[in-house]
């Protein structure tokens, strides 16, 4: 998921990085890495070096790979378990002026032929040098010059990470992004104007295995998965590539065998997309539904294929309204609720929640204030 400031181009939030070109540096100085007064041993960078060719083969077909991993209901062993040790999340280990040079492992289209636009699942090899937690983001600096600042690199674009801290290969060496290619069409001619296409999303979607990529981060705390209570309820609401952080949450809950981490609560995903071909990671989520019916719920809103109760298009807020009584009761009992996707999704959702609250004789403003105070309300929109 990209944190976009311009919806029409599905670009990403720009962060000024000055005129210095990005430099590669090793975060593992003296065989250790320190952040927030916590030390991460360099053992996080696995000793076994795998070549990019080998990694590329591993991800030759990401969709099949992700599906095959779930043919068994037994959980997958992950390593290195030292990734569980720090008490605080890693933050800004690499900054724009001193970014990390990672490599592309694979780029795979993950939507069907009838989906409007192209969305890709991109696996990046950071060799264990850029640890992150579920719900955080990486910054990507696309190659080339910033057209607004000749001689300077492009601004950083932020993307929510779509994998757990162990990555899709479960070895702590990769991270995955879910990126929609930003294509601009001239409203008058209806033709594509490449000069206005999203620079970073097109760079990522066009990348090939072995290509280098400049990464910053990780960043973000608002979407971190609270894990103190293993029996908590997590209500996750997404539009499109906003599903990225939830994929990480759900793999951690239901796919990975992490010592002393057994999820016994409820994870409830609401995903809004245009049509069936636009569904992201649907096989993965459907498998969880089959294997963990007591702990996972999955509701989809397909705006171009379904109608809401008023006869209009079915958007994610309509699904929320459909289950509003249950959602409000869960929130009253301490459930966490997350929103991730285009910022345009929030007004409709807020209006729906306000209307439902009033129908229940409650003040939505007061309720929202309480949810924020209790740290139950998590929003990351772009």
N, C-alpha and C positions, 0 to 999 in steps of 0.2 A: 504494500500500500504506500502510495506517495502522499506526502503532506502538501497538498496543492494550494496555491494562492489563486490560480486562474482555472476555474472549472472547465472552461471551453477547451483549454489545451491540456487539462489534466497534468499540469506541470507540478512543481514542488516549491515549497517555501524556500525563498532565497536567503542565504546568510552571507553577508559580506565577509570576504576573507582577505582583503587587502591586495597588494601587488606582488607579494612573494609567491614564488612557485612552490607547489607542494613538494615536500621532502620526505623521503622514506627514512624512518628510523626504527630501531628495535626497541620495543617497550620492555623487553627483558634485559635490564641492565643488572649486572652482577648476579645473573641467574634468578632474579626475582622481579616481581611486578608489584607495585604498591599503589593503592588508591584508597582514599577515605581511611587512612591509617591501618589498612588491612594489607597483608602481604599474600600474594598469590605466587606459589612456587612455579618455576619454569617447567615443572612436570606437566603443566596444563598444555604446553606445546608438546604433543606426543612425540616420543623419540622415534617412532617408526615413520619414516618419510615415504609418503606415497607419491608417485609421479602424477602429473596432471593427466597423462594418458590413461592411467589406471582409474583415476577419479572420473574421467570423462566416460569411460566404459561403464562405470558403476551407475552413471546417470543417463545412459544412452536413451532411455525412454523413461522420463520422470514419472509420467502418469502410470505406466505399468509398474515401475519400481515402487511407487507409493502404494499401489493396490496390492502388489505381491506381499509387501511387508505386513499386510493385515489378513492374510489368508488363515493365519492361526490366531486364536484368541489369547494365546500366551503372550506375555509382554516381552519387549525387546530389552536386552541388557545394554546399558550405556556406560561410557567411560570418557574421561577420567572422573571418578566420583569426587575428586578434589574440587570440582566445579561447584559442589554443594557447600563448601566450607565457609566462604566469606559471609559475614553478617549483613554487609551493605552491598548494593549493586555497583558494578563497574560503571564509571561515568567519565566520558570525554578522555579516554586513554590516548586517542589520537585527535589532533585538532587540524583545522583547515590548512594552516601553514606547514604542518608536519604530519601529513596524512600517511596512512598505511597502504602499501602496495599489495593488494590481494590478487587472486586469479579467478577467472570464470571457470567453473567446472562444467556447467550445462545451462542451456536456455531451452525451455520447452513451452510451446503453446498449450494452455490448459483450458481452453474454451472450445466449444463446437463450432461448426461452420456457420450456424445461423446466429451466433452471438454478434451483437453490434460492437465492432472493434475487436482488438486483439489483446489478450492478457497472457503474460508469460510467467512461469515459475523459474526463477533464476537462482542457481546454487553457486555460492562463492566460497572459495578455499582461503581461509585466513590462517591456516596452519596452527591453530590454537593460540595465536597472538592477539586476538581481538575478542576476548570473552564478553558475553552479554547475558542478560536475563530475559525471560519471556516478557513481552510487552514493550521492550525497548526498540529504538530505531538506530539505523546506520545512516550516516551522511555519505552521499556519493558525489564526487567531483568529476563530471564528464570531461573528456579530453578536449583540447582546443582552447581558443581565446574567448574571453568574455567580450561580446560585441559592444557592450556599453563601456568597457574599460580595456582598450587595446593594450596588449602586452600582459594583461592579468589573466589568471585562470578563471574558469566559470565559477559561479557561486555554488555552494553546497545545496544539494537536494536531499531531503530527508525521506527515508522509506522505513515503514514498520517492518520488523523482522518477522518472517512467517514460519520460523522453526523454533524448537526449544534450544536451550544453551548447548545441547549435544549435537545439533544439526541433523540433517536428513540421513547422515551416515552413522549417527549415534556415537561418534568418536571425539566430539568437541572441537573438530577442525573446520567445520563449514557453517555457513549461515545461508538462509534462503530468503529471497524477496519475492513478492507478488506484485508485478508491475503491469499496468495497462499502458499500451502504446498510445501516446498522445498525438493525434493527427488532427490538423486544422483544415476545415473545408470552408472555402469562400462562400458566404451566404448568398451572394448574387449568382455566381456561376455554378456553385455546387461542386466545384472541383477542389482537389487537395492542393494546398499551398505549402510545399515542403519547407519554405523559409520560415514558416510560423509553427512548424511541428515542435513538440516538446523535445528539447535537446537531450536531456538525460534519459527519458523513457525510451527514446528511439535508440540511443547508444546501448542501453541495457538489453533491449529486445533484439538488437542486431548483433550482439556480442557472440563470439565463438569460444569454445573451450580453449583455455590457455591464454586468452586475452587478459591483459593487466587492467586493474580497476583501482582507483584511489578511494579509500574509505576513511571516514572520520567517525568518532563516537566511541562507544555507544552512548546514546542520550535518552533521556526521558525517565520519569518516575511515576507519572500519573496512571499509566496502564500496567504497572507491575502487578502480577498476580499475588494477592494476599494468601499466604499459605499457613498462617498460624492455626487456623481452624480447618482441619482436613474434611470437615463435614459441612462446610459453608455452602451457600447457594450462590451461583454466579450466573447472572442473566446477561447475555452477550448480544448486542444489536449491531448489525453491520449492513452497509450497502457496498456492493462490489468488492474491490480490493481491500476495503476496510476489514475484511474477514481475516487478514494476515495475522494479527496478534492472537486471535482466537484459535487459529490452527496450532500455534505454539502451545497455548494453554491446554488444548484438548489432547495433543500428543503426550504432553506431560502427565495429564490425568489418566489417560486410557491406553496409551501405547507403550510408554517407557516403564521399565522396572527400575525405579530410583529407590535405593535403600531408605527406609523410614519415611517414605512418601506414598501413602495409600489414600487415594481420594474416595471419600465415602459420602460426599454431598451431592448436590444437583448442579449440573451444568446445562443451561438452556440457551440454545443458539437461535436467533432470528436473523435470517439472511435475505436481503432484498436485492434482486437482480432483474434484468429485463425479461429473460426467458430461460427455458430449461438448458439450452446450450451455453448460457452465461454462468451457470452454477460453478462455483469454484470448490475444489476438493470434496465434491459431493460423495464420491465413493468412500472416501475416508470417513466422513461424518455419518454416512449411512451405516457403515460397519460398526461404529461406536453405538449407534442406536440399536443395532441387532445384539451386540455383545453386552451392552450395559443399559438395558431399558429402564432400570430403576434410578440410574444416575445421569442419564443424558436425554434431553429433548431437543428436537430439531424442527423448526418451522420456517418454511420458505415463502417469500412473497414474490411472485413473478408478474411484474407490472404489465407485460404485453400478452400474457396468457390467461390471467385470472382477473376476476372482477371482485370488488369489495361489496359489502352489503347494500351500498347505495347505487351500485351499477357502474361505478367508476373503476379506474385502474387500481389493482391491488399493490399498495406500497407497504413498506415495513411497518409504518405507523398504524396501518389498518389491522395488521396481525397483532400488534401490541394492544390495540383496542379490543380485539376479539378475546384476548386473555387478560384483560385489564384487572378484573377482580382478583385473579390468582396472583398476578404480578404485584399488586399493591399489598396483598397479604404477605407475600414473600419479603417485600421490602420492609414491611412493619416488623418482620421477624429477623431483620439484619442482613438480608441478601445484598450482594454487591451487584450493581448494574453498570454496564459498559456500553459506550457508543463509539463507533469508529467508522469513518467513511466521509463522504462529501458533506461539507458543512451545511449544504442545502437540506440535508435530511432532518436537522435539528428543529427548525421552526414547526414543521408538521408534527413531529414527535412531541415537542413541548406543548403544542396546542391540544393534542390528544390527551396527554397526561393531565393537563389542567382541567379539561372538560370532565374527564373521568373523576378527578379529585372532587370537583364541585358537585358532581352527581352523588358522590359518597358523603357530601356534607363536610368536606375538608378543604383547607386552604392549600393550594399547590405551592405557593410561594413559601409558606411556612414549612411544608413537607420537604421541598427541595433544599431549603436552608438546613434542615435537620439531617438530610441525607449527606450533604456536603460536610457538615460538622462531624458526622460519624464516619466519614471517609468511605461511604458506600457508593458514591457517584463518581464515575470515571469517564471523562470525555476526551477524545482525540479526533478532531475533524479537520479537514483541509479544504 
